Amino acid sequence: MDWELLLLGLGLALFLEGAAYAIMPESFKKLLIAAAGQPAAKLRIMGLTLAAIGVAIVWMVKGA
């Protein structure tokens, strides 16, 4: 496993999360409230879809 790549991805994810809170905190609150009102199954499907897209991007970039 490439620990450097894992840490780079984690750092980028934390940066994006932090930037979203810093740049538009009120909009992010509304987004979280809207997400809280969604059924768990819908959130799970969305999460799995985004995770699969993330894995595909890393796979394409790294040329697995």
N, C-alpha and C positions, 0 to 999 in steps of 0.2 A: 504494500500500500504506500502511496506517495503522500506522506504526512504534510509536506510543503503545500501540495495542492489542496488538501483537506483544510489546512489552516488558512490558506488564501481564500477559499470559498466561504469559510466561517466568518472571516474578517469582512469580506464583501457583503455578506448577508447582514451582519451587524451594522455596517455602515449604512446600508440602504434602509434598514428599520429605523435607525437613529435619525437619518436625514428626513424621513417621512414625518416623524414626530416633531422634529425641530422646524421644518418648513411649513407644515400645515397641521398644527395640532387639533384645531377644531374640526376640520374635515376628517381627520383620522378618527376622532371620537365618534363622529356620525357613522363612519364606516364600521367601526367595532360594534356599535349599537345595532346597526342593520344586520351584521353577521350573527349577533347573539339571537336575533329573531328567526334565523333560518333553522330548518330541521337539521339534526345531527348528520343524517345520511347525506344531505346535500353538501354540507361542509366537508364530510369525509371524502366524497367523490371529487370535490374541488381540490382538496389537499393532495389526494393521490394523483390527480391529473397534473397538478403543478410539480409534484415530486418527479413524476415520470418525464415531464418536459425538461426539468433540471438535469436529470440523469442523461437524457438524450443529448443535451447541449454539451455536457462534460465529455460524453463518449465521442461526439463528433469532433470536439476541439482536441482531445487527447489522441484521437485516431485509434481507439482500442483495437 
